[in-house]
Amino acid sequence: MSSTLVLAVVLLMMLASFVVGRQRALATAGGHTRALHSRPPYYGSYVALWAAVPALVLLLLWVVVEPMVVDMVVRNSLPDDVRALPPDKLSLVLTIIDNLVRGRATVGDVPAYAKEAAARQQSLHATASWAMAVLVIGLAAIGFFFGARRIAPTLRARNHVERAATWGLVACSAIAILTTVGIVCSMLFETLHFFSMVPPQDFFFGLVWDPRFSAAGRDGSAGQFGLIPLLWGTVFISLIAMLVAVPIGLLSAIYLSEYAHKTVRAWVKPLLEILAGIPTVVYGFFALSTLGPLFRDIGASVGLDVSATSALTAGVVMGVMIIPFVSSLSDDIINAVPQSLRDGSYALGATQSETIKRVVMPAALPGIVGSVLLAVSRAIGETMIVVMAAGIAAKLTLNPFDSVTTVTVKIVSQLTGDLEFNSPQTLVAFALGLTLFAVTLLLNIYALHIVRKYREQYD
């Protein structure tokens, strides 16, 4: 029995437990809800939690542990001479066994021991799946009967359910935190491995990005992994994007919140937010096929050498893409400013434009800074538009008409292709990712400082 089917059975039992627990609580109180300590739905939730939580925990552990145990048993059952093979050849044997289990085609003759191991693995998986079904469903049934027997008018069901909900929220928060910690640690360990091959000063202060050679290249070169060209390309394109997105988005938000009629606002705001739902590859194709050639032709008409793939093209298109991040959030923040502030300004004789400039915008500044920060983070993390509109050349240039690239593009390019995972060309992607994480973290800290400073002033 598959884990999906077992999960469906447990969820159905959970629903049935809720109904039974609610009805049993009413029956024990003689139909008088005032005799119960908690509302009837809390009793149903109490029984449902006993039926579902232990069973779901067991199911999760089984799904995680069972494949590892089966693989270990199958590996130990292989002949001694096969288990003594080098890691790469042993991995090939295990891949052949896995292909046989999954019914995939294999190349060449399959050894007899591989067929026996595949049959043993299939048998173990089948046995384990039925054992999982029996144990999980049995545990759900035991939890149901245990919870139902404890139903009584004096049972503090609400307290138990709310405590369980609190622990559930804590678990969800812990998962989010541990995921972040895991991502950072995985990048940090691989980055330290990279710095054991390439000196940190060559990476952080290098002016040339040329990772064509491995640490033992054919000419003895260790490659050049200079971060500065990539970091500058990221900042340069993001700056152009923000020069497009912030003025247009902010002015759009001011118009929609302060000047536009309700009918106009009801139509224009959803149309602006549609821009955020367009896939980035569509923006990249538009930049590559339309905007890039347009800028090139306009530059040629005035005597400028403009590349079809340039920082200007990528920045403008990226700016158009992130306009909704600025306009929509800023509009909500401006609308949240109390009307009493506006009324007080009007009472002192200020015009509408003066009220917006001197009262509304300063009061909304912390939220506007947050929306701009979100837009900056979105621009820094963009990849597809840069690949298609700005190219992949790592250059240190102030010319917006020239091709540049960003950190995210090189992360993707270094992790694709047939490269050894322990080579500097691959490990440098983790160093780039950790650097990008640190940059965005510093941006968040700075923005938080600004938000707190002005929030104290206008609260």
C-alpha positions in Angstrom: 0.0 0.0 0.0 1.4 3.4 -1.0 2.1 6.1 1.5 -0.3 8.4 -0.3 -3.1 5.9 0.2 -2.2 5.5 3.8 -2.2 9.3 4.3 -5.7 9.5 2.7 -7.0 6.8 5.1 -5.5 8.6 8.1 -7.1 11.9 7.1 -10.5 10.2 6.6 -10.1 8.7 10.1 -9.2 12.1 11.4 -12.4 13.5 10.0 -14.5 10.6 11.4 -12.8 11.1 14.8 -13.8 14.7 14.8 -17.5 13.8 14.2 -17.5 11.0 16.8 -15.7 13.1 19.4 -18.2 16.0 19.0 -21.2 13.7 19.2 -19.8 11.8 22.2 -19.2 15.1 24.1 -22.8 16.1 23.5 -24.0 12.6 24.6 -22.1 12.7 27.8 -23.6 16.1 28.6 -27.1 15.0 27.8 -27.2 17.5 24.9 -26.6 20.5 27.1 -23.6 22.3 25.9 -23.5 24.5 29.1 -22.5 21.4 31.0 -19.3 21.0 28.9 -16.1 22.7 29.9 -15.4 23.5 26.2 -17.4 23.9 23.0 -18.3 20.7 21.3 -15.9 21.2 18.3 -13.0 21.3 20.7 -13.8 17.7 21.8 -14.0 16.6 18.2 -10.6 18.3 17.5 -9.2 16.6 20.6 -10.1 13.1 19.4 -9.0 13.9 15.8 -5.6 15.0 17.1 -5.1 11.8 19.0 -6.1 9.8 15.9 -4.0 11.7 13.4 -0.9 13.2 15.0 0.9 10.0 16.2 0.0 8.2 13.0 1.2 11.0 10.8 4.5 11.3 12.8 5.0 7.5 12.3 4.2 7.8 8.6 6.7 10.6 8.2 9.5 8.8 10.0 8.7 5.6 8.0 8.9 7.4 4.7 12.3 8.9 5.6 13.9 5.9 7.2 12.5 2.9 5.3 14.4 3.6 2.0 17.7 4.0 3.8 17.2 0.8 5.7 16.2 -1.2 2.6 19.2 0.2 0.7 21.5 -0.7 3.5 20.1 -4.3 3.7 20.4 -4.7 -0.1 24.0 -3.4 -0.1 25.0 -5.7 2.7 23.5 -8.7 0.8 25.8 -8.1 -2.2 28.8 -10.4 -2.7 32.0 -9.4 -0.8 34.0 -8.8 -4.0 31.2 -6.4 -5.2 31.1 -4.4 -1.9 34.9 -4.2 -2.1 34.8 -2.3 -5.4 35.9 1.4 -5.6 33.1 3.9 -4.8 32.5 4.9 -8.4 32.1 1.3 -9.6 30.0 0.4 -6.6 27.8 3.4 -7.3 27.4 2.1 -10.9 26.3 -1.3 -9.6 23.7 0.4 -7.3 22.4 2.5 -10.2 21.9 -0.7 -12.2 20.0 -2.3 -9.3 17.8 0.9 -9.0 17.1 0.9 -12.7 16.0 -2.7 -12.5 13.7 -2.0 -9.6 12.1 1.0 -11.4 11.8 -0.9 -14.7 14.2 1.3 -16.6 16.3 0.0 -19.5 19.9 -0.9 -18.7 22.9 -0.9 -21.0 24.8 -4.2 -21.4 24.5 -7.5 -19.6 23.1 -7.4 -16.1 25.0 -9.6 -13.6 23.0 -12.3 -11.8 23.8 -10.7 -8.4 22.2 -7.4 -9.5 19.0 -9.2 -10.6 18.9 -10.9 -7.2 19.5 -7.7 -5.4 16.8 -5.9 -7.4 14.3 -8.7 -6.6 15.2 -8.6 -2.9 14.8 -4.8 -2.9 11.4 -5.0 -4.5 10.3 -7.7 -2.0 11.6 -5.6 1.0 9.8 -2.5 -0.3 6.5 -4.4 -0.7 6.8 -5.9 2.7 7.7 -2.6 4.3 4.8 -0.8 2.6 2.2 -3.2 4.0 3.9 -3.1 7.4 3.7 0.7 7.3 0.0 0.6 6.4 -0.8 -1.8 9.2 1.2 0.1 11.9 0.1 3.6 10.9 -3.6 2.8 10.5 -3.4 0.7 13.7 -1.8 3.6 15.6 -4.5 5.9 14.3 -7.2 3.5 15.5 -5.5 3.2 18.9 -5.3 7.0 19.2 -9.0 7.3 18.2 -10.1 4.9 20.9 -7.9 6.5 23.5 -9.1 10.0 22.8 -12.8 8.9 22.6 -12.6 7.2 26.0 -11.3 10.4 27.6 -14.3 12.4 26.5 -16.1 13.8 29.5 -17.8 17.0 30.4 -15.0 18.0 32.7 -12.3 17.4 30.1 -10.4 20.6 29.3 -10.5 19.9 25.6 -10.0 23.6 24.6 -6.8 23.8 26.6 -5.4 20.6 25.0 -6.3 21.6 21.5 -4.9 25.1 21.8 -1.7 23.8 23.3 -1.4 21.4 20.4 -2.0 24.3 18.0 0.7 26.3 19.7 3.2 23.5 19.4 2.2 23.1 15.7 2.9 26.8 15.2 6.3 26.4 17.0 7.1 23.4 14.8 6.3 25.4 11.6 8.5 28.3 12.8 11.3 25.9 13.6 11.1 24.3 10.2 11.4 27.7 8.6 14.3 28.6 10.8 16.1 25.3 10.4 15.6 25.5 6.6 17.4 28.8 6.6 20.1 27.5 8.8 20.5 24.4 6.7 20.8 26.5 3.5 23.4 28.8 5.1 25.4 25.9 6.5 25.5 24.0 3.2 26.7 27.1 1.4 29.2 27.9 4.2 30.9 24.4 4.3 31.2 24.3 0.5 32.5 27.9 0.5 35.2 27.0 3.0 36.1 24.0 0.7 36.4 26.5 -2.2 38.6 28.8 -0.2 40.9 25.9 0.6 41.7 25.9 -3.2 41.4 29.6 -4.0 42.7 32.3 -1.7 39.8 34.5 -0.3 41.6 37.7 -1.3 41.8 36.5 -4.9 38.0 35.9 -4.8 36.8 39.0 -3.0 39.2 41.5 -4.6 39.9 39.9 -8.0 39.1 42.0 -11.0 39.0 39.2 -13.6 36.4 36.4 -13.9 37.9 33.6 -16.0 37.2 30.2 -14.4 38.0 28.1 -17.5 40.9 26.2 -15.9 40.6 23.9 -12.9 43.0 24.0 -10.0 45.4 21.8 -12.0 44.9 23.3 -15.4 46.8 22.2 -18.4 49.1 25.3 -18.1 49.3 25.1 -14.3 46.8 28.0 -13.9 44.5 28.0 -11.0 41.8 30.0 -12.8 40.7 33.5 -12.0 37.6 33.8 -9.8 37.3 37.6 -9.2 34.1 38.6 -7.6 34.2 42.3 -8.4 33.0 42.2 -12.1 30.0 40.0 -11.1 29.2 42.1 -8.1 29.4 45.3 -10.1 27.2 43.9 -12.9 24.6 43.0 -10.2 24.7 46.4 -8.7 24.7 48.2 -12.1 21.7 46.4 -13.5 19.8 46.6 -10.2 20.5 50.4 -10.1 19.1 50.9 -13.6 16.1 48.8 -12.7 15.4 50.8 -9.6 15.8 54.1 -11.5 12.9 52.8 -13.6 10.8 51.1 -11.0 10.9 53.5 -8.0 9.8 56.7 -9.7 7.1 55.1 -11.8 5.9 52.8 -9.0 5.9 55.5 -6.3 4.2 58.1 -8.5 1.6 55.5 -9.6 0.9 54.7 -5.9 0.5 58.4 -5.1 -1.9 58.9 -7.9 -4.0 55.8 -7.2 -4.2 56.5 -3.4 -4.6 60.3 -3.4 -5.9 61.4 -6.8 -7.6 58.6 -8.7 -11.3 58.0 -8.7 -12.5 54.7 -7.1 -13.5 53.4 -10.5 -10.1 54.2 -12.0 -8.3 52.7 -9.1 -10.4 49.5 -9.3 -9.2 49.0 -12.9 -5.7 50.4 -12.9 -4.3 48.7 -9.8 -5.1 45.1 -10.9 -3.7 45.9 -14.4 -0.4 47.0 -12.7 -0.3 43.9 -10.6 -0.6 41.7 -13.7 3.0 42.7 -14.5 4.2 40.7 -11.5 2.5 37.6 -12.8 4.2 37.5 -16.2 7.0 34.9 -16.2 10.5 36.3 -16.3 11.3 34.3 -19.4 8.7 36.3 -21.2 10.3 39.5 -20.1 13.7 38.2 -21.2 12.3 37.2 -24.6 10.7 40.7 -25.0 14.0 42.3 -24.1 16.0 40.1 -26.5 13.7 40.3 -29.5 12.2 43.8 -29.2 13.7 46.2 -26.7 17.4 45.3 -27.3 17.2 45.7 -31.1 15.2 48.9 -30.6 17.9 50.5 -28.3 20.6 49.3 -30.8 18.9 51.0 -33.7 18.2 54.2 -31.8 21.9 54.3 -30.7 23.1 53.7 -34.3 20.9 56.6 -35.5 22.7 59.0 -33.2 26.1 57.5 -33.6 26.3 55.4 -30.5 27.5 51.8 -30.3 24.7 50.1 -28.3 24.8 46.3 -27.9 21.6 44.4 -28.4 22.3 42.7 -25.1 23.3 45.4 -22.6 22.9 46.5 -19.0 20.5 49.1 -20.1 18.2 46.6 -21.8 18.2 44.3 -18.8 17.8 47.1 -16.3 14.8 48.7 -18.1 12.9 45.5 -18.6 13.7 44.4 -15.0 12.5 47.8 -13.8 9.2 47.3 -15.6 8.8 43.9 -14.0 9.3 45.1 -10.4 7.1 48.2 -10.8 4.2 46.3 -9.1 6.3 45.5 -6.1 6.8 49.3 -5.5 3.4 50.6 -6.6 1.1 48.0 -5.0 2.8 47.9 -1.6 3.4 51.7 -1.5 -0.3 52.2 -2.4 -1.4 50.0 0.5 1.0 51.8 2.9 -0.2 55.3 1.8 -3.8 54.3 2.3 -3.0 53.1 5.8 -1.9 56.6 6.8 -4.7 57.9 9.1 -7.2 60.3 7.5 -6.9 62.5 10.6 -3.4 63.5 9.5 -4.7 64.7 6.2 -7.6 66.5 7.8 -5.3 68.3 10.2 -3.1 69.4 7.4 -6.0 70.7 5.4 -7.4 72.5 8.4 -4.1 74.4 8.7 -4.5 75.6 5.1 -2.2 73.2 3.3 -3.0 72.2 -0.3 -3.4 68.5 -1.3 0.1 68.4 -2.9 1.7 70.0 0.2 -0.2 67.5 2.4 1.1 64.6 0.4 4.7 65.9 0.4 4.9 67.0 4.0 2.5 64.7 5.9 1.5 61.6 4.0 4.8 60.6 2.5 6.9 61.1 5.7 4.3 59.1 7.7 4.4 56.3 5.0 8.1 56.3 4.6 8.9 53.2 6.6 6.5 51.1 4.5 7.7 52.7 1.3 11.3 51.8 2.3 10.1 48.2 2.8 8.5 48.1 -0.6 11.7 49.4 -2.3 13.8 46.9 -0.4 11.6 44.1 -1.7 12.0 45.4 -5.2 15.8 45.6 -4.8 15.9 42.0 -3.5 13.8 40.9 -6.5 16.2 42.7 -8.9 19.3 41.3 -7.3 18.0 37.7 -7.5 16.8 37.9 -11.1 18.5 35.5 -13.5 16.5 34.8 -16.7 16.2 38.5 -17.8 19.9 39.0 -17.3 20.9 35.9 -19.3 18.7 36.9 -22.3 19.1 40.7 -22.2 22.5 41.4 -20.7 24.6 38.5 -21.8 27.1 36.5 -19.8 30.3 38.6 -20.1 31.8 39.6 -16.8 33.1 43.1 -17.3 34.0 46.1 -15.2 32.4 48.9 -17.2 30.4 52.1 -16.6 28.9 52.0 -20.1 25.2 51.0 -19.8 25.3 50.1 -23.5 27.8 47.3 -22.9 27.1 43.7 -22.0 27.6 42.7 -18.3 26.5 39.8 -16.1 25.4 39.2 -12.5 26.2 36.9 -9.6 23.0 34.8 -10.1 23.8 34.1 -13.8 27.2 32.8 -12.9 25.8 30.6 -10.1 23.6 28.9 -12.6 26.3 28.6 -15.2 28.8 27.1 -12.8 26.4 24.5 -11.5 25.4 23.3 -15.0 27.5 21.1 -17.3 29.6 18.0 -16.7 32.0 19.2 -14.0 33.4 17.5 -10.9 31.6 18.7 -7.8 34.8 19.2 -5.9 36.4 21.4 -8.6 36.8 25.2 -8.0 34.5 25.9 -11.0 31.6 24.2 -9.2 32.4 25.2 -5.6 32.7 28.9 -6.6 28.9 28.9 -7.0 28.5 28.4 -3.3 30.9 31.2 -2.5 28.9 33.4 -4.9 25.6 32.4 -3.2 26.9 33.1 0.3 28.2 36.5 -0.8 24.8 37.3 -2.3 23.1 36.2 0.9 25.4 38.5 2.9 24.7 41.4 0.7 20.9 41.0 0.9 21.2 40.6 4.7 23.1 43.9 5.0 20.4 45.6 2.9 17.7 44.2 5.2 19.6 45.5 8.3 20.0 48.9 6.8 16.4 49.1 5.8 15.3 48.0 9.2 17.4 50.8 10.7 15.7 53.4 8.5 12.2 52.0 9.3 12.8 52.1 13.0 14.2 55.6 12.9 11.3 57.2 11.1 8.7 55.1 12.8 9.7 56.5 16.1 9.4 60.0 14.6 5.9 59.6 13.1 4.1 57.1 15.4 
